[in-house]
Amino acid sequence: MLTIYGRATSSNVQLVMWALGELGVEHRRLDYGHSYGGTDTGAFRAMNPRGLVPVLKDGDLVVWESCAILRYLAARYGDGGAFWPADPADRARVDMWAEFGKNELAQAFTVPIFWARVRTAAADRDETSLSEAIARFEDLLDVIDGQLQGQRYLTGDRLTVADISIGHLLFRWFEIEVPRRPRASVEAYYRRLTDRPAYRRHVMVDFSSLRVPGA
Ligand SMILES: N[C@@H](CCC(=O)N[C@@H](CS)C(=O)NCC(=O)O)C(=O)O
């Protein structure tokens, strides 16, 4: 059976799990990483020399890097339609936003904002850096807001790989205690995502176990 190694509280695991849920692929997920450990063993490092989650094992295939896993799942288990189009030009339009999600939005959010707010005690927090990081992330969200004008999802009216790469970040963005500028299209988009059972199940995961005392 297809196996995902990685704890449910990892945002990169969530990205992969959400895709599996949307594609309806049978799978199992094993808790690895953070408080579960298991990523420093020889067996795990033989799968992923970086010692990070998620890792996918599908038959003889082992893949790490969440977006590579996402693209593999979409190509292997998708139907060549909107989610991950067979046509190279249509696919590139989707992939461009998926890259933007991984290389810009996630980089701008996870460590500079989420870690600073949730995984750092208030006494140790650099509030100036956090405010600057929020301002940078807000600018990127403006790009998303513009793209969402007049359409339900990032590249049209159907959910795609681009939405998985970007949308999984929004749960934490809307849950953490930070100031947020109102942004109607992103907020409507987020509500649309929260209506999807696979998003609720795999992305809207309580992250209180990651919160350090005094955060
Ligand atoms: N670029 C990698 C990053 C993977 C990553 O940083 N994973 C984090 C969890 S989100 C991790 O393994 N942290 C250590 C741990 O959970 O033990 C990907 O997208 O898969």
The ligand as an ORCA input file, in Angstrom:
! r2SCAN-3c Opt
* xyz 0 1
  N      11.346     21.037      1.188
  C      10.871     19.949      2.015
  C      10.835     20.435      3.448
  C      10.488     19.306      4.401
  C      10.451     19.806      5.824
  O      11.030     20.848      6.179
  N       9.786     19.025      6.682
  C       9.668     19.389      8.074
  C       8.208     19.293      8.537
  S       7.164     20.447      7.681
  C      10.444     18.380      8.906
  O      10.694     17.268      8.505
  N      10.815     18.818     10.120
  C      11.487     17.954     11.065
  C      10.565     17.026     11.796
  O       9.326     17.111     11.638
  O      11.087     16.193     12.527
  C       9.479     19.495      1.528
  O       8.754     20.332      0.962
  O       9.140     18.318      1.698
*
